[in-house]
Amino acid sequence: MDTEEAYAECERITWAEARNFAYGIRLLPPHKRRALAAVYAYARRIDDIGDGDLGTDKKSKLLEEARTQVHALDAGDCPDEADAVLVALTDTGRNFDVSLAAFGELIDGCLADVNEATYETFDDLLYYCRCVAGSIGRLSLGVYGAKQPERQARMADDLGVALQITNILRDVREDYLNGRVYLPREDLEKFGCEITLGGDEPYPTDAARARFASLVDFEAARAREWYASGLRLLATIDRRSAACTGAMAGIYRRLLERIAANPAGVLQARMSLPAGEKALVAAQSLAGIDRWRHRKGAAA
């Protein structure tokens, strides 16, 4: 598999399957754009195993095989030179300071899904969020380039937590219908939002939906704190990388506010932003970074 062809396939996968992230990735220069597309294409592959229709044992086996692949990739070896995603990701690992072993954390999070893990406290959920979303933030940071790796990794991790909380709120109905509850039990109990799996709707009465709205307010406020912490990353990375991250986070932050304004909406269908609004957020992110850097330069 030719490297250029491999990257082109990763970009095709990313544009088709990771639409919210694609708006940000397109703001990167070509060499970083294709590297990040390779990261997301492999992350999508792992997610698809966890979310697929195979049995628990088969999913677990495939995820452990992916873990073996990750170790080979991190060592600079391509397990299958006919596999476009693996070829591109191997090249990315050679050309960027990306610790591909971080995919192991994403695999741990997917295994938690496969084994139908539940979350008693927010700290329990926090570990899961760091696995499935924080890991991708840290991998992305390797593509951007990190001058303060430990500090920046913490901020990338925090931003991943914010994005994952947003995902959890957005997907409440879909997860419920698939037999999954991610919201911590302590939070559900605090707002009287007990969920009994197996019905057509998690909160079928007006009173239950009102309690759910209060829970969403609480979780949205929590997510905003994680966004505030994670978005500090933008000031530490280059202009195009900051615009990319700002666009991704901006799309999810706007989605969070839409959910907070209409909590009942996520009980009816999966909420999303129109394509035009996403494109606008991406454009505003690039323009906003330019304005911020201009003011910073003028003040220096």
VOFILUM-771346 format. One record per residue (C-alpha): residue number from 0; z, x negated, y. Coordinates in nm, 3 decimals. Example, Ala and Ser with C-alpha at 12.3 -4.5 7.8 and 13.67 -1.06 7.14 Angstrom:
BEGIN
<node><num>0</num><Z>0.780</Z><X>-1.230</X><Y>-0.450</Y></node>
<node><num>1</num><Z>0.714</Z><X>-1.367</X><Y>-0.106</Y></node>
This chain:
BEGIN
<node><num>0</num><Z>0.000</Z><X>0.000</X><Y>0.000</Y></node>
<node><num>1</num><Z>-0.111</Z><X>-0.144</X><Y>0.334</Y></node>
<node><num>2</num><Z>0.178</Z><X>-0.171</X><Y>0.582</Y></node>
<node><num>3</num><Z>-0.010</Z><X>0.009</X><Y>0.860</Y></node>
<node><num>4</num><Z>-0.098</Z><X>0.295</X><Y>0.624</Y></node>
<node><num>5</num><Z>0.265</Z><X>0.308</X><Y>0.511</Y></node>
<node><num>6</num><Z>0.394</Z><X>0.343</X><Y>0.867</Y></node>
<node><num>7</num><Z>0.132</Z><X>0.607</X><Y>0.943</Y></node>
<node><num>8</num><Z>0.258</Z><X>0.814</X><Y>0.649</Y></node>
<node><num>9</num><Z>0.619</Z><X>0.779</X><Y>0.769</Y></node>
<node><num>10</num><Z>0.518</Z><X>0.901</X><Y>1.114</Y></node>
<node><num>11</num><Z>0.336</Z><X>1.198</X><Y>0.958</Y></node>
<node><num>12</num><Z>0.651</Z><X>1.288</X><Y>0.761</Y></node>
<node><num>13</num><Z>0.872</Z><X>1.254</X><Y>1.066</Y></node>
<node><num>14</num><Z>0.649</Z><X>1.465</X><Y>1.292</Y></node>
<node><num>15</num><Z>0.631</Z><X>1.735</X><Y>1.023</Y></node>
<node><num>16</num><Z>0.990</Z><X>1.737</X><Y>0.896</Y></node>
<node><num>17</num><Z>1.216</Z><X>1.605</X><Y>1.174</Y></node>
<node><num>18</num><Z>1.086</Z><X>1.800</X><Y>1.471</Y></node>
<node><num>19</num><Z>1.396</Z><X>1.773</X><Y>1.690</Y></node>
<node><num>20</num><Z>1.405</Z><X>1.396</X><Y>1.648</Y></node>
<node><num>21</num><Z>1.028</Z><X>1.349</X><Y>1.678</Y></node>
<node><num>22</num><Z>1.034</Z><X>1.438</X><Y>2.049</Y></node>
<node><num>23</num><Z>1.266</Z><X>1.145</X><Y>2.114</Y></node>
<node><num>24</num><Z>1.100</Z><X>0.901</X><Y>1.875</Y></node>
<node><num>25</num><Z>0.767</Z><X>0.945</X><Y>2.052</Y></node>
<node><num>26</num><Z>0.922</Z><X>0.793</X><Y>2.365</Y></node>
<node><num>27</num><Z>0.966</Z><X>0.456</X><Y>2.194</Y></node>
<node><num>28</num><Z>0.715</Z><X>0.170</X><Y>2.211</Y></node>
<node><num>29</num><Z>0.490</Z><X>0.161</X><Y>1.902</Y></node>
<node><num>30</num><Z>0.674</Z><X>-0.105</X><Y>1.700</Y></node>
<node><num>31</num><Z>1.011</Z><X>0.070</X><Y>1.740</Y></node>
<node><num>32</num><Z>0.859</Z><X>0.417</X><Y>1.701</Y></node>
<node><num>33</num><Z>0.712</Z><X>0.343</X><Y>1.362</Y></node>
<node><num>34</num><Z>1.026</Z><X>0.160</X><Y>1.244</Y></node>
<node><num>35</num><Z>1.245</Z><X>0.456</X><Y>1.335</Y></node>
<node><num>36</num><Z>0.995</Z><X>0.690</X><Y>1.168</Y></node>
<node><num>37</num><Z>1.041</Z><X>0.486</X><Y>0.848</Y></node>
<node><num>38</num><Z>1.419</Z><X>0.527</X><Y>0.874</Y></node>
<node><num>39</num><Z>1.388</Z><X>0.903</X><Y>0.921</Y></node>
<node><num>40</num><Z>1.130</Z><X>0.942</X><Y>0.645</Y></node>
<node><num>41</num><Z>1.366</Z><X>0.782</X><Y>0.394</Y></node>
<node><num>42</num><Z>1.662</Z><X>0.982</X><Y>0.526</Y></node>
<node><num>43</num><Z>1.454</Z><X>1.299</X><Y>0.476</Y></node>
<node><num>44</num><Z>1.384</Z><X>1.195</X><Y>0.118</Y></node>
<node><num>45</num><Z>1.756</Z><X>1.161</X><Y>0.047</Y></node>
<node><num>46</num><Z>1.833</Z><X>1.494</X><Y>0.219</Y></node>
<node><num>47</num><Z>1.561</Z><X>1.667</X><Y>0.018</Y></node>
<node><num>48</num><Z>1.722</Z><X>1.554</X><Y>-0.306</Y></node>
<node><num>49</num><Z>2.057</Z><X>1.697</X><Y>-0.201</Y></node>
<node><num>50</num><Z>1.906</Z><X>2.023</X><Y>-0.073</Y></node>
<node><num>51</num><Z>1.658</Z><X>2.075</X><Y>-0.355</Y></node>
<node><num>52</num><Z>1.662</Z><X>2.316</X><Y>-0.649</Y></node>
<node><num>53</num><Z>1.745</Z><X>2.065</X><Y>-0.923</Y></node>
<node><num>54</num><Z>2.070</Z><X>2.084</X><Y>-1.116</Y></node>
<node><num>55</num><Z>2.381</Z><X>1.893</X><Y>-1.013</Y></node>
<node><num>56</num><Z>2.344</Z><X>1.621</X><Y>-1.276</Y></node>
<node><num>57</num><Z>1.978</Z><X>1.555</X><Y>-1.193</Y></node>
<node><num>58</num><Z>2.049</Z><X>1.543</X><Y>-0.819</Y></node>
<node><num>59</num><Z>2.336</Z><X>1.301</X><Y>-0.872</Y></node>
<node><num>60</num><Z>2.115</Z><X>1.079</X><Y>-1.089</Y></node>
<node><num>61</num><Z>1.838</Z><X>1.071</X><Y>-0.829</Y></node>
<node><num>62</num><Z>2.083</Z><X>0.995</X><Y>-0.549</Y></node>
<node><num>63</num><Z>2.229</Z><X>0.704</X><Y>-0.743</Y></node>
<node><num>64</num><Z>1.876</Z><X>0.579</X><Y>-0.807</Y></node>
<node><num>65</num><Z>1.822</Z><X>0.596</X><Y>-0.431</Y></node>
<node><num>66</num><Z>2.136</Z><X>0.389</X><Y>-0.384</Y></node>
<node><num>67</num><Z>1.988</Z><X>0.123</X><Y>-0.613</Y></node>
<node><num>68</num><Z>1.670</Z><X>0.133</X><Y>-0.404</Y></node>
<node><num>69</num><Z>1.875</Z><X>0.088</X><Y>-0.087</Y></node>
<node><num>70</num><Z>2.037</Z><X>-0.229</X><Y>-0.221</Y></node>
<node><num>71</num><Z>1.693</Z><X>-0.369</X><Y>-0.306</Y></node>
<node><num>72</num><Z>1.557</Z><X>-0.276</X><Y>0.036</Y></node>
<node><num>73</num><Z>1.853</Z><X>-0.438</X><Y>0.210</Y></node>
<node><num>74</num><Z>1.776</Z><X>-0.756</X><Y>0.019</Y></node>
<node><num>75</num><Z>1.417</Z><X>-0.743</X><Y>0.146</Y></node>
<node><num>76</num><Z>1.263</Z><X>-0.636</X><Y>-0.184</Y></node>
<node><num>77</num><Z>1.034</Z><X>-0.333</X><Y>-0.219</Y></node>
<node><num>78</num><Z>1.106</Z><X>-0.149</X><Y>-0.548</Y></node>
<node><num>79</num><Z>0.765</Z><X>0.021</X><Y>-0.547</Y></node>
<node><num>80</num><Z>0.477</Z><X>-0.126</X><Y>-0.348</Y></node>
<node><num>81</num><Z>0.275</Z><X>0.194</X><Y>-0.394</Y></node>
<node><num>82</num><Z>0.541</Z><X>0.402</X><Y>-0.217</Y></node>
<node><num>83</num><Z>0.454</Z><X>0.430</X><Y>0.152</Y></node>
<node><num>84</num><Z>0.808</Z><X>0.503</X><Y>0.269</Y></node>
<node><num>85</num><Z>0.957</Z><X>0.211</X><Y>0.076</Y></node>
<node><num>86</num><Z>0.685</Z><X>-0.027</X><Y>0.195</Y></node>
<node><num>87</num><Z>0.741</Z><X>0.070</X><Y>0.559</Y></node>
<node><num>88</num><Z>1.118</Z><X>0.058</X><Y>0.530</Y></node>
<node><num>89</num><Z>1.108</Z><X>-0.286</X><Y>0.366</Y></node>
<node><num>90</num><Z>0.897</Z><X>-0.412</X><Y>0.656</Y></node>
<node><num>91</num><Z>1.138</Z><X>-0.253</X><Y>0.903</Y></node>
<node><num>92</num><Z>1.429</Z><X>-0.431</X><Y>0.738</Y></node>
<node><num>93</num><Z>1.248</Z><X>-0.761</X><Y>0.770</Y></node>
<node><num>94</num><Z>1.158</Z><X>-0.717</X><Y>1.137</Y></node>
<node><num>95</num><Z>1.467</Z><X>-0.547</X><Y>1.278</Y></node>
<node><num>96</num><Z>1.838</Z><X>-0.609</X><Y>1.249</Y></node>
<node><num>97</num><Z>1.884</Z><X>-0.288</X><Y>1.049</Y></node>
<node><num>98</num><Z>2.150</Z><X>-0.276</X><Y>0.780</Y></node>
<node><num>99</num><Z>1.969</Z><X>-0.054</X><Y>0.532</Y></node>
<node><num>100</num><Z>2.287</Z><X>-0.042</X><Y>0.323</Y></node>
<node><num>101</num><Z>2.405</Z><X>0.226</X><Y>0.569</Y></node>
<node><num>102</num><Z>2.184</Z><X>0.467</X><Y>0.376</Y></node>
<node><num>103</num><Z>2.454</Z><X>0.445</X><Y>0.110</Y></node>
<node><num>104</num><Z>2.680</Z><X>0.649</X><Y>0.338</Y></node>
<node><num>105</num><Z>2.412</Z><X>0.918</X><Y>0.374</Y></node>
<node><num>106</num><Z>2.393</Z><X>0.925</X><Y>-0.006</Y></node>
<node><num>107</num><Z>2.773</Z><X>0.968</X><Y>-0.022</Y></node>
<node><num>108</num><Z>2.744</Z><X>1.266</X><Y>0.211</Y></node>
<node><num>109</num><Z>2.466</Z><X>1.422</X><Y>0.003</Y></node>
<node><num>110</num><Z>2.674</Z><X>1.374</X><Y>-0.312</Y></node>
<node><num>111</num><Z>2.954</Z><X>1.565</X><Y>-0.138</Y></node>
<node><num>112</num><Z>2.707</Z><X>1.849</X><Y>-0.085</Y></node>
<node><num>113</num><Z>2.587</Z><X>1.835</X><Y>-0.445</Y></node>
<node><num>114</num><Z>2.945</Z><X>1.850</X><Y>-0.570</Y></node>
<node><num>115</num><Z>3.021</Z><X>2.142</X><Y>-0.334</Y></node>
<node><num>116</num><Z>3.289</Z><X>1.961</X><Y>-0.139</Y></node>
<node><num>117</num><Z>3.507</Z><X>2.169</X><Y>0.093</Y></node>
<node><num>118</num><Z>3.687</Z><X>2.053</X><Y>0.406</Y></node>
<node><num>119</num><Z>4.050</Z><X>2.138</X><Y>0.460</Y></node>
<node><num>120</num><Z>4.093</Z><X>1.959</X><Y>0.793</Y></node>
<node><num>121</num><Z>3.869</Z><X>1.832</X><Y>1.071</Y></node>
<node><num>122</num><Z>3.946</Z><X>1.477</X><Y>0.964</Y></node>
<node><num>123</num><Z>3.793</Z><X>1.562</X><Y>0.625</Y></node>
<node><num>124</num><Z>3.484</Z><X>1.700</X><Y>0.796</Y></node>
<node><num>125</num><Z>3.473</Z><X>1.401</X><Y>1.032</Y></node>
<node><num>126</num><Z>3.425</Z><X>1.165</X><Y>0.737</Y></node>
<node><num>127</num><Z>3.136</Z><X>1.378</X><Y>0.613</Y></node>
<node><num>128</num><Z>2.976</Z><X>1.385</X><Y>0.960</Y></node>
<node><num>129</num><Z>2.998</Z><X>1.010</X><Y>0.990</Y></node>
<node><num>130</num><Z>2.831</Z><X>0.976</X><Y>0.649</Y></node>
<node><num>131</num><Z>2.537</Z><X>1.210</X><Y>0.702</Y></node>
<node><num>132</num><Z>2.475</Z><X>1.170</X><Y>1.077</Y></node>
<node><num>133</num><Z>2.669</Z><X>0.870</X><Y>1.204</Y></node>
<node><num>134</num><Z>2.493</Z><X>0.651</X><Y>0.950</Y></node>
<node><num>135</num><Z>2.154</Z><X>0.746</X><Y>1.095</Y></node>
<node><num>136</num><Z>2.279</Z><X>0.668</X><Y>1.444</Y></node>
<node><num>137</num><Z>2.385</Z><X>0.322</X><Y>1.333</Y></node>
<node><num>138</num><Z>2.053</Z><X>0.262</X><Y>1.156</Y></node>
<node><num>139</num><Z>1.871</Z><X>0.370</X><Y>1.472</Y></node>
<node><num>140</num><Z>2.077</Z><X>0.126</X><Y>1.675</Y></node>
<node><num>141</num><Z>1.943</Z><X>-0.154</X><Y>1.458</Y></node>
<node><num>142</num><Z>1.591</Z><X>-0.056</X><Y>1.564</Y></node>
<node><num>143</num><Z>1.687</Z><X>-0.029</X><Y>1.932</Y></node>
<node><num>144</num><Z>1.864</Z><X>-0.365</X><Y>1.934</Y></node>
<node><num>145</num><Z>2.239</Z><X>-0.404</X><Y>1.981</Y></node>
<node><num>146</num><Z>2.399</Z><X>-0.654</X><Y>2.219</Y></node>
<node><num>147</num><Z>2.752</Z><X>-0.526</X><Y>2.148</Y></node>
<node><num>148</num><Z>2.714</Z><X>-0.417</X><Y>1.784</Y></node>
<node><num>149</num><Z>3.068</Z><X>-0.300</X><Y>1.707</Y></node>
<node><num>150</num><Z>3.117</Z><X>-0.107</X><Y>2.030</Y></node>
<node><num>151</num><Z>2.769</Z><X>0.043</X><Y>2.024</Y></node>
<node><num>152</num><Z>2.801</Z><X>0.137</X><Y>1.658</Y></node>
<node><num>153</num><Z>3.113</Z><X>0.341</X><Y>1.741</Y></node>
<node><num>154</num><Z>2.926</Z><X>0.527</X><Y>2.015</Y></node>
<node><num>155</num><Z>2.624</Z><X>0.588</X><Y>1.789</Y></node>
<node><num>156</num><Z>2.863</Z><X>0.717</X><Y>1.527</Y></node>
<node><num>157</num><Z>3.030</Z><X>0.953</X><Y>1.778</Y></node>
<node><num>158</num><Z>2.693</Z><X>1.091</X><Y>1.884</Y></node>
<node><num>159</num><Z>2.607</Z><X>1.153</X><Y>1.520</Y></node>
<node><num>160</num><Z>2.928</Z><X>1.354</X><Y>1.482</Y></node>
<node><num>161</num><Z>2.832</Z><X>1.570</X><Y>1.783</Y></node>
<node><num>162</num><Z>2.486</Z><X>1.636</X><Y>1.639</Y></node>
<node><num>163</num><Z>2.628</Z><X>1.728</X><Y>1.299</Y></node>
<node><num>164</num><Z>2.883</Z><X>1.972</X><Y>1.441</Y></node>
<node><num>165</num><Z>2.591</Z><X>2.137</X><Y>1.623</Y></node>
<node><num>166</num><Z>2.398</Z><X>2.152</X><Y>1.295</Y></node>
<node><num>167</num><Z>2.695</Z><X>2.311</X><Y>1.118</Y></node>
<node><num>168</num><Z>2.726</Z><X>2.584</X><Y>1.380</Y></node>
<node><num>169</num><Z>2.351</Z><X>2.646</X><Y>1.378</Y></node>
<node><num>170</num><Z>2.336</Z><X>2.674</X><Y>0.998</Y></node>
<node><num>171</num><Z>2.643</Z><X>2.891</X><Y>0.933</Y></node>
<node><num>172</num><Z>2.443</Z><X>3.178</X><Y>0.787</Y></node>
<node><num>173</num><Z>2.202</Z><X>2.962</X><Y>0.585</Y></node>
<node><num>174</num><Z>2.486</Z><X>2.755</X><Y>0.441</Y></node>
<node><num>175</num><Z>2.684</Z><X>3.070</X><Y>0.358</Y></node>
<node><num>176</num><Z>2.390</Z><X>3.215</X><Y>0.167</Y></node>
<node><num>177</num><Z>2.362</Z><X>2.885</X><Y>-0.021</Y></node>
<node><num>178</num><Z>2.731</Z><X>2.896</X><Y>-0.114</Y></node>
<node><num>179</num><Z>2.847</Z><X>2.630</X><Y>0.132</Y></node>
<node><num>180</num><Z>3.114</Z><X>2.634</X><Y>0.403</Y></node>
<node><num>181</num><Z>3.144</Z><X>2.326</X><Y>0.624</Y></node>
<node><num>182</num><Z>3.383</Z><X>2.453</X><Y>0.891</Y></node>
<node><num>183</num><Z>3.733</Z><X>2.318</X><Y>0.816</Y></node>
<node><num>184</num><Z>3.967</Z><X>2.563</X><Y>0.647</Y></node>
<node><num>185</num><Z>4.240</Z><X>2.491</X><Y>0.903</Y></node>
<node><num>186</num><Z>4.005</Z><X>2.603</X><Y>1.183</Y></node>
<node><num>187</num><Z>3.894</Z><X>2.913</X><Y>0.995</Y></node>
<node><num>188</num><Z>4.256</Z><X>3.011</X><Y>0.938</Y></node>
<node><num>189</num><Z>4.350</Z><X>2.939</X><Y>1.300</Y></node>
<node><num>190</num><Z>4.099</Z><X>3.201</X><Y>1.418</Y></node>
<node><num>191</num><Z>4.137</Z><X>3.443</X><Y>1.129</Y></node>
<node><num>192</num><Z>3.784</Z><X>3.372</X><Y>1.004</Y></node>
<node><num>193</num><Z>3.830</Z><X>3.382</X><Y>0.630</Y></node>
<node><num>194</num><Z>3.499</Z><X>3.352</X><Y>0.443</Y></node>
<node><num>195</num><Z>3.444</Z><X>3.503</X><Y>0.099</Y></node>
<node><num>196</num><Z>3.123</Z><X>3.371</X><Y>-0.049</Y></node>
<node><num>197</num><Z>2.883</Z><X>3.601</X><Y>-0.227</Y></node>
<node><num>198</num><Z>2.815</Z><X>3.868</X><Y>0.036</Y></node>
<node><num>199</num><Z>2.514</Z><X>3.931</X><Y>0.256</Y></node>
<node><num>200</num><Z>2.686</Z><X>3.818</X><Y>0.577</Y></node>
<node><num>201</num><Z>2.991</Z><X>3.598</X><Y>0.641</Y></node>
<node><num>202</num><Z>3.135</Z><X>3.823</X><Y>0.915</Y></node>
<node><num>203</num><Z>3.018</Z><X>4.182</X><Y>0.857</Y></node>
<node><num>204</num><Z>3.242</Z><X>4.365</X><Y>1.109</Y></node>
<node><num>205</num><Z>3.268</Z><X>4.363</X><Y>1.488</Y></node>
<node><num>206</num><Z>3.626</Z><X>4.237</X><Y>1.470</Y></node>
<node><num>207</num><Z>3.525</Z><X>3.951</X><Y>1.237</Y></node>
<node><num>208</num><Z>3.236</Z><X>3.856</X><Y>1.464</Y></node>
<node><num>209</num><Z>3.468</Z><X>3.850</X><Y>1.766</Y></node>
<node><num>210</num><Z>3.700</Z><X>3.609</X><Y>1.582</Y></node>
<node><num>211</num><Z>3.399</Z><X>3.400</X><Y>1.486</Y></node>
<node><num>212</num><Z>3.296</Z><X>3.382</X><Y>1.853</Y></node>
<node><num>213</num><Z>3.636</Z><X>3.235</X><Y>1.937</Y></node>
<node><num>214</num><Z>3.595</Z><X>2.981</X><Y>1.660</Y></node>
<node><num>215</num><Z>3.252</Z><X>2.882</X><Y>1.796</Y></node>
<node><num>216</num><Z>3.402</Z><X>2.831</X><Y>2.143</Y></node>
<node><num>217</num><Z>3.658</Z><X>2.599</X><Y>1.991</Y></node>
<node><num>218</num><Z>3.408</Z><X>2.397</X><Y>1.786</Y></node>
<node><num>219</num><Z>3.160</Z><X>2.379</X><Y>2.075</Y></node>
<node><num>220</num><Z>3.431</Z><X>2.234</X><Y>2.301</Y></node>
<node><num>221</num><Z>3.507</Z><X>1.978</X><Y>2.032</Y></node>
<node><num>222</num><Z>3.137</Z><X>1.889</X><Y>2.000</Y></node>
<node><num>223</num><Z>3.109</Z><X>1.841</X><Y>2.378</Y></node>
<node><num>224</num><Z>3.381</Z><X>1.576</X><Y>2.360</Y></node>
<node><num>225</num><Z>3.189</Z><X>1.390</X><Y>2.091</Y></node>
<node><num>226</num><Z>2.869</Z><X>1.413</X><Y>2.297</Y></node>
<node><num>227</num><Z>3.051</Z><X>1.270</X><Y>2.600</Y></node>
<node><num>228</num><Z>3.175</Z><X>0.977</X><Y>2.394</Y></node>
<node><num>229</num><Z>2.847</Z><X>0.916</X><Y>2.213</Y></node>
<node><num>230</num><Z>2.620</Z><X>0.942</X><Y>2.515</Y></node>
<node><num>231</num><Z>2.790</Z><X>0.636</X><Y>2.666</Y></node>
<node><num>232</num><Z>2.551</Z><X>0.451</X><Y>2.435</Y></node>
<node><num>233</num><Z>2.260</Z><X>0.520</X><Y>2.672</Y></node>
<node><num>234</num><Z>2.394</Z><X>0.277</X><Y>2.933</Y></node>
<node><num>235</num><Z>2.401</Z><X>-0.007</X><Y>2.680</Y></node>
<node><num>236</num><Z>2.045</Z><X>0.004</X><Y>2.542</Y></node>
<node><num>237</num><Z>1.698</Z><X>-0.048</X><Y>2.688</Y></node>
<node><num>238</num><Z>1.517</Z><X>0.219</X><Y>2.890</Y></node>
<node><num>239</num><Z>1.287</Z><X>0.358</X><Y>2.619</Y></node>
<node><num>240</num><Z>1.560</Z><X>0.355</X><Y>2.352</Y></node>
<node><num>241</num><Z>1.794</Z><X>0.532</X><Y>2.593</Y></node>
<node><num>242</num><Z>1.527</Z><X>0.794</X><Y>2.665</Y></node>
<node><num>243</num><Z>1.471</Z><X>0.844</X><Y>2.292</Y></node>
<node><num>244</num><Z>1.841</Z><X>0.894</X><Y>2.224</Y></node>
<node><num>245</num><Z>1.884</Z><X>1.107</X><Y>2.535</Y></node>
<node><num>246</num><Z>1.599</Z><X>1.335</X><Y>2.429</Y></node>
<node><num>247</num><Z>1.737</Z><X>1.386</X><Y>2.078</Y></node>
<node><num>248</num><Z>2.088</Z><X>1.448</X><Y>2.206</Y></node>
<node><num>249</num><Z>1.960</Z><X>1.666</X><Y>2.491</Y></node>
<node><num>250</num><Z>1.778</Z><X>1.897</X><Y>2.251</Y></node>
<node><num>251</num><Z>2.086</Z><X>1.937</X><Y>2.034</Y></node>
<node><num>252</num><Z>2.319</Z><X>1.973</X><Y>2.331</Y></node>
<node><num>253</num><Z>2.101</Z><X>2.250</X><Y>2.473</Y></node>
<node><num>254</num><Z>2.100</Z><X>2.415</X><Y>2.131</Y></node>
<node><num>255</num><Z>2.480</Z><X>2.394</X><Y>2.122</Y></node>
<node><num>256</num><Z>2.505</Z><X>2.572</X><Y>2.456</Y></node>
<node><num>257</num><Z>2.267</Z><X>2.842</X><Y>2.335</Y></node>
<node><num>258</num><Z>2.487</Z><X>2.895</X><Y>2.029</Y></node>
<node><num>259</num><Z>2.803</Z><X>2.900</X><Y>2.242</Y></node>
<node><num>260</num><Z>2.647</Z><X>3.166</X><Y>2.467</Y></node>
<node><num>261</num><Z>2.552</Z><X>3.387</X><Y>2.172</Y></node>
<node><num>262</num><Z>2.764</Z><X>3.309</X><Y>1.863</Y></node>
<node><num>263</num><Z>2.650</Z><X>3.626</X><Y>1.688</Y></node>
<node><num>264</num><Z>2.295</Z><X>3.491</X><Y>1.695</Y></node>
<node><num>265</num><Z>2.363</Z><X>3.230</X><Y>1.428</Y></node>
<node><num>266</num><Z>2.493</Z><X>3.505</X><Y>1.199</Y></node>
<node><num>267</num><Z>2.154</Z><X>3.675</X><Y>1.210</Y></node>
<node><num>268</num><Z>1.910</Z><X>3.382</X><Y>1.188</Y></node>
<node><num>269</num><Z>1.880</Z><X>3.009</X><Y>1.237</Y></node>
<node><num>270</num><Z>1.870</Z><X>2.933</X><Y>1.611</Y></node>
<node><num>271</num><Z>1.627</Z><X>2.682</X><Y>1.759</Y></node>
<node><num>272</num><Z>1.462</Z><X>2.586</X><Y>2.087</Y></node>
<node><num>273</num><Z>1.094</Z><X>2.659</X><Y>2.160</Y></node>
<node><num>274</num><Z>0.861</Z><X>2.358</X><Y>2.135</Y></node>
<node><num>275</num><Z>0.791</Z><X>2.370</X><Y>2.508</Y></node>
<node><num>276</num><Z>1.161</Z><X>2.350</X><Y>2.590</Y></node>
<node><num>277</num><Z>1.205</Z><X>2.052</X><Y>2.357</Y></node>
<node><num>278</num><Z>0.914</Z><X>1.872</X><Y>2.524</Y></node>
<node><num>279</num><Z>1.068</Z><X>1.945</X><Y>2.864</Y></node>
<node><num>280</num><Z>1.402</Z><X>1.799</X><Y>2.754</Y></node>
<node><num>281</num><Z>1.225</Z><X>1.484</X><Y>2.633</Y></node>
<node><num>282</num><Z>1.037</Z><X>1.445</X><Y>2.962</Y></node>
<node><num>283</num><Z>1.355</Z><X>1.502</X><Y>3.162</Y></node>
<node><num>284</num><Z>1.534</Z><X>1.242</X><Y>2.952</Y></node>
<node><num>285</num><Z>1.280</Z><X>0.971</X><Y>3.034</Y></node>
<node><num>286</num><Z>1.277</Z><X>1.067</X><Y>3.402</Y></node>
<node><num>287</num><Z>1.657</Z><X>1.082</X><Y>3.410</Y></node>
<node><num>288</num><Z>1.693</Z><X>0.735</X><Y>3.262</Y></node>
<node><num>289</num><Z>1.449</Z><X>0.600</X><Y>3.522</Y></node>
<node><num>290</num><Z>1.643</Z><X>0.762</X><Y>3.809</Y></node>
<node><num>291</num><Z>1.974</Z><X>0.633</X><Y>3.676</Y></node>
<node><num>292</num><Z>1.844</Z><X>0.278</X><Y>3.636</Y></node>
<node><num>293</num><Z>1.688</Z><X>0.288</X><Y>3.983</Y></node>
<node><num>294</num><Z>2.019</Z><X>0.391</X><Y>4.142</Y></node>
<node><num>295</num><Z>2.203</Z><X>0.127</X><Y>3.941</Y></node>
<node><num>296</num><Z>1.958</Z><X>-0.140</X><Y>4.058</Y></node>
<node><num>297</num><Z>1.982</Z><X>-0.028</X><Y>4.419</Y></node>
<node><num>298</num><Z>2.360</Z><X>-0.045</X><Y>4.408</Y></node>
<node><num>299</num><Z>2.368</Z><X>-0.392</X><Y>4.253</Y></node>
